[in-house]
Structures are given as structure tokens and as C-alpha cells.
Amino acid sequence: ISAKQGHSEHQTGLATDILTYNTGTSKFKDTKESEWLIANAYKYGFILRYPENKTYLTGYAYEPWHYRFVGVNVAKKIYNENLTFDEYYAYYIENK
């Protein structure tokens, strides 16, 4: 449910963890900052990489702090169609 050492998206430079001061990972999803990210990150090209209740698709546990840069156009499509990155990749990249 998490990346093996040496296989993290963070090592690509495309992913980052976003947390608030004095809020650990277990409480981040309940912050106003998390709400803002969910509603707005796609406008800047970022997506929530491992959404809640999508472990069966992503293979990773829910991480409300883990965001990945995919570019504004892709992020908007993922957001508007309520997809995971994995679904986007399967539907729009692999099946071209």
C-alpha cells in the first residue's frame, strides 16, 4: 500500500506531500487546506494521487497529502471525470 524504497513518485520530481504546520498525516484530510486542495489543485496542474476508497485501482492506501503534477489539461480532465491517475492512464494513454 506504499511504494518500495527507490520506487516513489517523489523521486521523479512530479509528486509532493502537502501538509499544514502542526497537522500530521492522519489529520490532514480534516483541514480547510485539504478541502481547498481538493477543490482547486487541478487548476494548477496537480491531482490528488491516491484518493479515498480507490486503493483497489491505485494499489496504494489513501494519502490526502500526496499530490502529483500532471499539467493543467490532464488535471482538469481527471478532476472533471472523477478519475484516478491510473484510470486516466488506462483510458487515454494505453488505449490510444
C-alpha atoms as a printed R data frame, in Angstrom:
   type eleno elety resid chain resno       x      y       z
1  ATOM     1    CA   ILE     A     1   0.000  0.000   0.000
2  ATOM     2    CA   SER     A     2   3.034  2.269  -0.180
3  ATOM     3    CA   ALA     A     3   5.981  2.455  -2.545
4  ATOM     4    CA   LYS     A     4   9.022  0.275  -2.065
5  ATOM     5    CA   GLN     A     5  12.249  2.099  -1.426
6  ATOM     6    CA   GLY     A     6  13.556  3.552  -4.657
7  ATOM     7    CA   HIS     A     7  10.160  3.441  -6.422
8  ATOM     8    CA   SER     A     8   8.377  6.504  -5.061
9  ATOM     9    CA   GLU     A     9   6.811  9.126  -7.328
10 ATOM    10    CA   HIS     A    10   8.645 11.675  -5.206
11 ATOM    11    CA   GLN     A    11  11.890 10.551  -6.794
12 ATOM    12    CA   THR     A    12  10.590 11.574 -10.226
13 ATOM    13    CA   GLY     A    13  10.143 15.145  -9.013
14 ATOM    14    CA   LEU     A    14   6.478 15.064 -10.057
15 ATOM    15    CA   ALA     A    15   4.946 14.374  -6.624
16 ATOM    16    CA   THR     A    16   4.951 16.219  -3.346
17 ATOM    17    CA   ASP     A    17   3.416 15.868   0.083
18 ATOM    18    CA   ILE     A    18   1.412 18.881   1.236
19 ATOM    19    CA   LEU     A    19   0.702 19.235   4.937
20 ATOM    20    CA   THR     A    20  -0.115 22.061   7.307
21 ATOM    21    CA   TYR     A    21   2.003 23.142  10.220
22 ATOM    22    CA   ASN     A    22   1.241 21.044  13.321
23 ATOM    23    CA   THR     A    23  -1.073 18.693  11.413
24 ATOM    24    CA   GLY     A    24   0.135 15.157  10.920
25 ATOM    25    CA   THR     A    25  -0.813 12.971   8.006
26 ATOM    26    CA   SER     A    26  -3.632 11.288   9.938
27 ATOM    27    CA   LYS     A    27  -5.495 14.585  10.453
28 ATOM    28    CA   PHE     A    28  -4.704 16.459   7.250
29 ATOM    29    CA   LYS     A    29  -7.871 15.346   5.438
30 ATOM    30    CA   ASP     A    30  -9.952 17.220   8.033
31 ATOM    31    CA   THR     A    31  -8.310 20.612   7.435
32 ATOM    32    CA   LYS     A    32  -9.586 23.554   5.425
33 ATOM    33    CA   GLU     A    33  -6.332 23.378   3.456
34 ATOM    34    CA   SER     A    34  -7.135 19.840   2.343
35 ATOM    35    CA   GLU     A    35 -10.610 20.954   1.292
36 ATOM    36    CA   TRP     A    36  -9.083 23.796  -0.715
37 ATOM    37    CA   LEU     A    37  -6.633 21.461  -2.441
38 ATOM    38    CA   ILE     A    38  -9.392 19.036  -3.418
39 ATOM    39    CA   ALA     A    39 -11.414 21.876  -4.952
40 ATOM    40    CA   ASN     A    40  -8.559 23.821  -6.588
41 ATOM    41    CA   ALA     A    41  -5.329 21.890  -7.127
42 ATOM    42    CA   TYR     A    42  -6.359 20.781 -10.618
43 ATOM    43    CA   LYS     A    43  -6.443 24.437 -11.711
44 ATOM    44    CA   TYR     A    44  -2.674 24.480 -11.201
45 ATOM    45    CA   GLY     A    45  -1.991 21.085 -12.762
46 ATOM    46    CA   PHE     A    46  -1.990 18.941  -9.612
47 ATOM    47    CA   ILE     A    47  -4.120 15.932  -8.708
48 ATOM    48    CA   LEU     A    48  -4.702 14.018  -5.508
49 ATOM    49    CA   ARG     A    49  -2.744 10.921  -6.454
50 ATOM    50    CA   TYR     A    50  -4.220  8.357  -4.062
51 ATOM    51    CA   PRO     A    51  -7.892  9.194  -3.401
52 ATOM    52    CA   GLU     A    52 -10.013  7.718  -0.653
53 ATOM    53    CA   ASN     A    53 -11.708  4.397  -1.462
54 ATOM    54    CA   LYS     A    54  -9.605  3.916  -4.610
55 ATOM    55    CA   THR     A    55  -6.916  1.561  -3.281
56 ATOM    56    CA   TYR     A    56  -8.343 -1.202  -5.469
57 ATOM    57    CA   LEU     A    57  -7.444  0.937  -8.506
58 ATOM    58    CA   THR     A    58  -4.197  2.570  -7.416
59 ATOM    59    CA   GLY     A    59  -2.714 -0.171  -5.270
60 ATOM    60    CA   TYR     A    60  -1.888  2.447  -2.638
61 ATOM    61    CA   ALA     A    61  -3.636  3.486   0.558
62 ATOM    62    CA   TYR     A    62  -5.462  6.825   0.698
63 ATOM    63    CA   GLU     A    63  -2.976  9.672   1.093
64 ATOM    64    CA   PRO     A    64  -4.812 13.017   1.260
65 ATOM    65    CA   TRP     A    65  -1.481 14.862   1.331
66 ATOM    66    CA   HIS     A    66   0.101 13.273  -1.793
67 ATOM    67    CA   TYR     A    67  -0.265 15.412  -4.918
68 ATOM    68    CA   ARG     A    68   1.191 14.834  -8.346
69 ATOM    69    CA   PHE     A    69   1.794 17.310 -11.131
70 ATOM    70    CA   VAL     A    70   0.248 16.206 -14.433
71 ATOM    71    CA   GLY     A    71  -0.305 19.564 -16.137
72 ATOM    72    CA   VAL     A    72  -3.419 21.711 -16.196
73 ATOM    73    CA   ASN     A    73  -5.205 19.979 -19.105
74 ATOM    74    CA   VAL     A    74  -4.759 16.459 -17.739
75 ATOM    75    CA   ALA     A    75  -5.550 17.546 -14.173
76 ATOM    76    CA   LYS     A    76  -8.770 19.198 -15.342
77 ATOM    77    CA   LYS     A    77  -9.843 16.040 -17.202
78 ATOM    78    CA   ILE     A    78  -9.066 13.835 -14.187
79 ATOM    79    CA   TYR     A    79 -10.940 16.217 -11.887
80 ATOM    80    CA   ASN     A    80 -13.990 16.660 -14.144
81 ATOM    81    CA   GLU     A    81 -14.317 12.926 -14.850
82 ATOM    82    CA   ASN     A    82 -13.561 11.936 -11.227
83 ATOM    83    CA   LEU     A    83 -10.760  9.603 -12.327
84 ATOM    84    CA   THR     A    84  -7.638  8.361 -10.649
85 ATOM    85    CA   PHE     A    85  -4.355  8.867 -12.479
86 ATOM    86    CA   ASP     A    86  -4.322  5.120 -13.091
87 ATOM    87    CA   GLU     A    87  -7.725  5.247 -14.801
88 ATOM    88    CA   TYR     A    88  -6.677  8.241 -16.877
89 ATOM    89    CA   TYR     A    89  -3.562  6.392 -17.985
90 ATOM    90    CA   ALA     A    90  -5.511  3.244 -18.873
91 ATOM    91    CA   TYR     A    91  -8.310  5.073 -20.723
92 ATOM    92    CA   TYR     A    92  -6.371  7.787 -22.525
93 ATOM    93    CA   ILE     A    93  -2.734  6.680 -22.809
94 ATOM    94    CA   GLU     A    94  -2.625  2.885 -23.047
95 ATOM    95    CA   ASN     A    95  -5.656  2.627 -25.333
96 ATOM    96    CA   LYS     A    96  -4.602  5.190 -27.933
